[in-house]
Amino acid sequence: MTRGTLIRRRAKRYGGIGLALLAAAAGWFYFSGGYDRWWDEKSVADACDGTVAVDEVRALLGTNDVSGDTKHRTVDRTAGEKYREGSGPPVICWLDGPGGYQQRAVVRMEWRSQAWGPHIESGRRSDSFTTTVPVPIGAEWPGMVNLSGEGAAATVVLDCRNTDGPRAGDSLTLFVHSWGSRPYEEAAQRVRLARFATQTARAAAHEYGCNARFGGRVRRVGPLEYGRPKYREAPPLAEASGTCAGIKPGSVITRAHETAAGRAPVEDCMLIDDKGQALFRLSSYYGTFADDQRMRTQTGKELDSATKPLQTDFLFRAEAACPGSPRQAVFVVDYRDYDHDPEPPRGYARKALRQFAERSAARHGCTDVKVF
């Protein structure tokens, strides 16, 4: 009897037992939770078209037990093809730990050419003096982190350097909202959020064909806060080295609240009097945020009161021409109306806006600042 014949006879004799053992093993795998773990790992790996930084989201949510779900706002795919021209994002995915809604990160992506509400997506509130103060992500990334509701939001805007095709002159914006894991008062948690956002944005740019310039590994993100009427311990304006640098003190304005100067798509500077009251808020908007601000400021168009993303009425507005796009950066100055001083010092506000805009524009490679 040949060796092959012997193997075939034994396989026939014990085949039923083998199938039974295989079925038992499959049942054990399913009911022991092995299948669920496998499915969760697959859902995270596939989230947002496979661009999610898996290790970073586990660190962010504080657990290895993470599941994912993805939805395309518009679908333009065909079998056997990667993406047809003009397709790809917008996309949204949810990443949940065992706590579900109480332990979640949500990722949204959109093209600048198809953007619908970047201010809402980034978590910025509409009241100029109580909205969040964004902090640059740093490490040469064009992005920011700010508080949003009970959690925090990170935004990364990647300019596509493509010279032809559907992404020529476009940019990819990624928004991440996360809450319920660890408090963002912790410096390490802010870094986890920034790293997850930047690494996911890097993978998304490759996936969707956006030839972008990336930053390095994020090692520090400054403290986050909302704007407020009083800054009793604000440092002197003359010592400002961040977003308020270069603005001259005035007869009323002596102090400032600022964040570090960087490549954030939105920047703020709070100008404060000697009593600690925030009188002026200067803001800059770039890329998709500038598009949204210009449209709403010039047309007066706002969303309903529950969701409107930004103010449309300012003391003065400025614009600057930026490279890589015919669209422009926008700079605004808003005034806090107090009963004892209802009339703002308009001359000072106009000069402060120009000083703020010129320094901000220079950091972002923009020129030709005009105040309106």
C-alpha positions as CSV (number, residue, x, y, z in Angstrom):
1,M,0.0,0.0,0.0
2,T,1.4,3.3,-1.0
3,R,1.8,6.2,1.5
4,G,-0.7,8.3,-0.5
5,T,-3.4,5.6,-0.3
6,L,-2.9,5.2,3.4
7,I,-3.3,9.0,3.9
8,R,-6.5,9.0,1.9
9,R,-8.0,6.1,3.8
10,R,-7.2,7.7,7.2
11,A,-8.6,11.0,6.0
12,K,-11.9,9.3,5.0
13,R,-12.0,7.4,8.3
14,Y,-11.5,10.4,10.5
15,G,-13.0,13.1,8.2
16,G,-16.2,13.3,10.2
17,I,-14.3,13.8,13.4
18,G,-12.2,16.5,11.8
19,L,-15.2,18.4,10.7
20,A,-16.8,18.2,14.1
21,L,-13.6,19.5,15.7
22,L,-13.5,22.3,13.2
23,A,-17.1,23.2,14.0
24,A,-16.5,23.1,17.7
25,A,-13.5,25.3,17.3
26,A,-15.5,27.8,15.3
27,G,-18.2,27.8,17.9
28,W,-15.8,28.4,20.7
29,F,-14.2,31.3,18.7
30,Y,-17.5,32.9,18.1
31,F,-19.0,32.5,21.6
32,S,-15.8,33.4,23.4
33,G,-15.8,36.8,21.8
34,G,-13.0,36.0,19.3
35,Y,-15.2,36.8,16.3
36,D,-16.3,40.1,17.8
37,R,-12.7,41.1,18.5
38,W,-11.7,40.2,14.9
39,W,-14.6,42.1,13.5
40,D,-13.8,45.2,15.6
41,E,-10.2,45.2,14.5
42,K,-11.2,44.9,10.9
43,S,-13.7,47.7,11.2
44,V,-11.1,50.0,12.7
45,A,-8.5,49.1,10.1
46,D,-11.1,49.8,7.3
47,A,-12.4,53.0,8.9
48,C,-12.4,56.1,6.7
49,D,-11.2,54.0,3.7
50,G,-8.4,52.5,5.7
51,T,-6.7,55.8,6.6
52,V,-7.3,55.8,10.4
53,A,-4.1,55.7,12.5
54,V,-5.1,52.6,14.5
55,D,-2.4,52.7,17.2
56,E,-2.9,56.5,17.7
57,V,-6.7,56.1,18.1
58,R,-6.2,53.4,20.7
59,A,-3.9,55.6,22.6
60,L,-6.4,58.5,22.3
61,L,-9.4,56.5,23.6
62,G,-7.3,54.7,26.2
63,T,-8.2,51.2,25.1
64,N,-7.2,48.5,22.6
65,D,-10.9,47.5,22.3
66,V,-12.0,49.9,19.5
67,S,-14.6,49.4,16.8
68,G,-15.2,51.6,13.7
69,D,-18.0,52.5,11.4
70,T,-17.8,54.5,8.1
71,K,-20.2,56.5,6.0
72,H,-19.6,58.3,2.7
73,R,-21.6,61.5,2.2
74,T,-21.4,61.0,-1.5
75,V,-20.4,57.7,-3.1
76,D,-18.7,57.6,-6.5
77,R,-17.0,54.3,-6.8
78,T,-17.1,51.4,-9.3
79,A,-16.1,47.8,-8.8
80,G,-12.4,47.2,-9.6
81,E,-11.5,50.8,-9.6
82,K,-9.8,52.8,-6.8
83,Y,-11.6,56.1,-7.2
84,R,-12.9,57.9,-10.2
85,E,-11.9,61.5,-10.8
86,G,-13.5,63.9,-8.4
87,S,-14.4,61.2,-5.9
88,G,-13.0,60.3,-2.5
89,P,-14.0,62.3,0.5
90,P,-16.3,63.6,2.0
91,V,-16.3,60.8,4.5
92,I,-17.1,60.3,8.2
93,C,-16.1,57.5,10.5
94,W,-16.9,56.8,14.2
95,L,-14.4,55.1,16.4
96,D,-15.7,53.8,19.7
97,G,-14.2,52.2,22.8
98,P,-16.2,50.0,25.2
99,G,-18.0,53.2,26.5
100,G,-19.6,53.8,23.2
101,Y,-20.8,57.4,22.9
102,Q,-18.9,58.2,26.1
103,Q,-15.6,57.1,24.6
104,R,-15.6,58.2,21.0
105,A,-13.6,59.9,18.3
106,V,-15.3,61.1,15.1
107,V,-13.3,61.8,11.9
108,R,-14.7,64.0,9.1
109,M,-12.9,64.8,5.9
110,E,-13.8,67.1,3.0
111,W,-12.3,68.9,0.0
112,R,-12.0,72.6,0.1
113,S,-13.7,72.7,-3.3
114,Q,-16.7,70.9,-1.7
115,A,-16.7,72.3,1.8
116,W,-20.0,73.2,3.5
117,G,-19.2,74.3,7.1
118,P,-15.6,74.2,8.3
119,H,-16.3,76.5,11.2
120,I,-19.0,74.1,12.5
121,E,-16.9,71.1,11.8
122,S,-14.0,72.5,13.7
123,G,-16.1,73.1,16.8
124,R,-15.9,76.9,16.9
125,R,-18.8,78.7,18.5
126,S,-20.4,81.8,17.1
127,D,-20.0,84.4,19.9
128,S,-16.7,86.0,19.2
129,F,-15.7,86.6,22.9
130,T,-16.7,83.1,24.2
131,T,-15.7,80.9,21.3
132,T,-12.7,78.6,21.6
133,V,-9.2,80.0,21.2
134,P,-7.4,77.7,18.8
135,V,-3.9,76.4,19.5
136,P,-1.5,75.4,16.7
137,I,-0.8,71.7,16.4
138,G,2.8,72.5,15.9
139,A,5.6,70.4,14.4
140,E,5.2,72.3,11.1
141,W,1.6,70.9,10.6
142,P,-1.0,73.3,9.2
143,G,-3.6,72.6,11.9
144,M,-5.1,73.5,15.2
145,V,-6.6,72.1,18.4
146,N,-9.4,73.7,20.4
147,L,-12.1,72.8,23.0
148,S,-15.4,71.6,21.6
149,G,-18.4,70.9,23.8
150,E,-17.3,68.3,26.4
151,G,-14.2,67.3,24.4
152,A,-11.8,68.7,22.0
153,A,-11.4,69.1,18.2
154,A,-8.3,68.9,16.0
155,T,-8.2,70.2,12.5
156,V,-5.6,69.6,9.8
157,V,-5.7,71.4,6.4
158,L,-3.4,70.0,3.7
159,D,-2.9,72.0,0.6
160,C,-2.6,69.7,-2.5
161,R,0.4,70.5,-4.6
162,N,-1.0,68.7,-7.6
163,T,-0.5,70.5,-10.9
164,D,-3.3,68.7,-12.8
165,G,-6.3,66.5,-12.3
166,P,-9.3,67.0,-9.9
167,R,-7.1,67.9,-6.9
168,A,-5.1,70.7,-8.6
169,G,-5.4,73.8,-6.4
170,D,-7.5,72.0,-3.8
171,S,-7.0,71.1,-0.2
172,L,-8.0,68.2,2.1
173,T,-9.4,69.2,5.5
174,L,-9.6,66.6,8.3
175,F,-11.7,67.3,11.5
176,V,-11.5,65.1,14.6
177,H,-13.8,65.4,17.6
178,S,-13.1,63.2,20.7
179,W,-14.5,63.1,24.2
180,G,-15.1,60.8,27.1
181,S,-11.7,59.2,27.5
182,R,-9.3,61.4,29.3
183,P,-9.5,65.2,30.1
184,Y,-7.8,67.6,27.8
185,E,-6.4,69.5,30.7
186,E,-3.8,66.8,30.5
187,A,-1.0,67.8,28.2
188,A,-0.4,64.2,27.1
189,Q,-4.1,63.8,25.9
190,R,-3.8,66.9,23.8
191,V,-0.7,65.4,22.1
192,R,-2.6,62.1,21.6
193,L,-5.4,63.9,19.8
194,A,-2.9,65.9,17.6
195,R,-0.9,62.8,16.7
196,F,-4.1,60.9,15.8
197,A,-5.3,63.7,13.6
198,T,-2.0,64.3,11.8
199,Q,-1.2,60.7,11.1
200,T,-4.7,60.0,9.8
201,A,-4.4,63.1,7.6
202,R,-1.1,61.9,6.2
203,A,-2.6,58.5,5.3
204,A,-5.7,60.2,3.8
205,A,-3.7,62.5,1.6
206,H,-1.9,59.4,0.2
207,E,-5.2,57.5,-0.2
208,Y,-7.0,60.3,-2.0
209,G,-4.2,61.5,-4.2
210,C,-3.5,64.9,-2.5
211,N,0.2,65.7,-2.9
212,A,0.7,67.6,0.3
213,R,3.6,68.6,2.5
214,F,3.5,67.0,6.0
215,G,4.9,68.1,9.4
216,G,6.8,66.0,11.9
217,R,5.9,64.2,15.1
218,V,3.9,66.3,17.5
219,R,5.5,66.5,20.9
220,R,3.6,69.4,22.6
221,V,0.2,71.2,22.3
222,G,-0.5,74.2,24.4
223,P,-3.4,74.5,26.9
224,L,-6.9,74.9,25.5
225,E,-9.6,77.3,26.7
226,Y,-12.6,79.2,25.6
227,G,-12.5,83.0,25.2
228,R,-13.8,85.0,28.2
229,P,-14.6,88.6,29.1
230,K,-12.0,88.9,31.9
231,Y,-8.2,88.1,31.7
232,R,-7.1,89.4,35.1
233,E,-3.5,88.0,34.9
234,A,-2.9,88.7,31.2
235,P,0.7,89.7,30.5
236,P,1.7,93.1,29.0
237,L,1.0,93.5,25.2
238,A,4.5,94.8,24.8
239,E,5.9,91.4,25.7
240,A,3.7,89.4,23.3
241,S,5.6,86.9,21.2
242,G,2.8,84.8,19.7
243,T,-0.4,85.8,17.8
244,C,-0.4,89.3,19.4
245,A,3.2,90.1,18.6
246,G,3.8,93.4,16.8
247,I,0.6,95.1,17.9
248,K,1.2,98.4,19.7
249,P,-0.4,99.2,23.0
250,G,-2.9,102.0,23.1
251,S,-4.3,104.4,25.7
252,V,-6.9,101.7,26.6
253,I,-5.2,98.5,25.6
254,T,-2.2,97.4,27.7
255,R,-2.3,93.6,27.9
256,A,-3.0,90.6,25.7
257,H,-4.0,87.0,25.7
258,E,-2.4,85.0,22.8
259,T,-1.4,81.5,21.6
260,A,1.9,80.5,20.1
261,A,2.4,81.7,16.5
262,G,2.3,78.7,14.1
263,R,0.5,77.5,10.9
264,A,-3.0,77.2,12.4
265,P,-5.8,77.8,9.8
266,V,-7.5,80.1,12.4
267,E,-5.6,82.4,14.8
268,D,-6.9,84.6,17.6
269,C,-5.5,87.5,19.6
270,M,-7.3,89.0,22.6
271,L,-6.5,92.7,23.4
272,I,-7.2,93.6,27.0
273,D,-7.4,96.8,29.1
274,D,-5.7,97.5,32.4
275,K,-8.7,96.1,34.3
276,G,-8.4,92.7,32.6
277,Q,-11.4,93.2,30.3
278,A,-11.1,91.8,26.7
279,L,-12.1,94.7,24.5
280,F,-10.9,93.4,21.0
281,R,-10.6,90.1,19.4
282,L,-8.5,89.8,16.3
283,S,-8.9,86.7,14.1
284,S,-7.3,85.4,11.0
285,Y,-8.8,82.8,8.6
286,Y,-6.9,80.8,5.9
287,G,-7.9,78.4,3.2
288,T,-11.3,76.8,3.6
289,F,-12.0,78.9,6.7
290,A,-11.3,82.1,4.7
291,D,-13.7,81.0,2.0
292,D,-16.4,80.5,4.6
293,Q,-15.8,83.8,6.4
294,R,-15.7,85.8,3.2
295,M,-18.9,84.3,1.8
296,R,-20.8,84.9,5.0
297,T,-19.3,88.4,5.8
298,Q,-19.9,89.7,2.3
299,T,-23.4,88.3,1.9
300,G,-24.6,88.5,5.5
301,K,-25.7,84.9,5.2
302,E,-25.9,83.0,8.4
303,L,-27.3,79.6,9.5
304,D,-30.0,79.3,12.1
305,S,-29.2,80.5,15.6
306,A,-28.6,77.0,16.9
307,T,-25.8,76.2,14.5
308,K,-24.5,79.5,13.0
309,P,-20.7,79.1,12.9
310,L,-19.3,82.7,13.1
311,Q,-20.0,86.4,13.4
312,T,-20.6,88.3,10.2
313,D,-20.4,91.9,11.5
314,F,-17.0,93.3,12.5
315,L,-15.5,96.7,13.1
316,F,-13.0,96.2,10.2
317,R,-12.0,93.4,7.8
318,A,-8.8,92.8,5.9
319,E,-7.7,90.4,3.2
320,A,-4.3,89.2,1.9
321,A,-3.3,87.3,-1.3
322,C,-1.9,83.8,-0.6
323,P,0.1,81.5,-2.8
324,G,-1.4,78.4,-4.4
325,S,-4.9,79.7,-4.7
326,P,-6.7,82.8,-6.1
327,R,-8.7,82.9,-2.9
328,Q,-7.5,85.1,0.0
329,A,-6.9,85.1,3.7
330,V,-9.4,87.1,5.8
331,F,-8.6,89.1,9.0
332,V,-11.3,90.7,11.3
333,V,-11.4,92.7,14.5
334,D,-14.4,92.6,16.8
335,Y,-15.2,94.8,19.8
336,R,-16.7,93.9,23.1
337,D,-19.4,96.5,23.9
338,Y,-19.3,97.5,27.5
339,D,-21.9,99.9,29.0
340,H,-19.3,102.3,30.3
341,D,-17.6,102.6,26.9
342,P,-20.1,101.9,24.2
343,E,-18.1,103.6,21.4
344,P,-15.0,101.6,20.3
345,P,-11.7,103.4,19.6
346,R,-12.0,102.8,15.8
347,G,-8.7,104.4,14.9
348,Y,-6.8,102.1,17.2
349,A,-8.8,99.0,16.1
350,R,-7.9,99.7,12.4
351,K,-4.2,100.0,13.1
352,A,-4.2,96.9,15.4
353,L,-5.9,94.9,12.6
354,R,-3.3,95.9,10.1
355,Q,-0.4,95.1,12.4
356,F,-2.0,91.7,13.3
357,A,-2.8,90.9,9.7
358,E,0.6,91.8,8.3
359,R,2.5,89.6,10.7
360,S,0.1,86.7,10.4
361,A,0.1,86.9,6.6
362,A,3.9,86.9,6.6
363,R,4.0,83.7,8.6
364,H,1.7,82.0,6.2
365,G,3.5,83.3,3.1
366,C,0.7,85.7,2.1
367,T,1.2,89.3,0.9
368,D,-0.6,92.5,-0.1
369,V,-2.7,93.1,3.0
370,K,-5.7,95.5,2.5
371,V,-7.9,96.8,5.3
372,F,-11.6,97.5,4.4
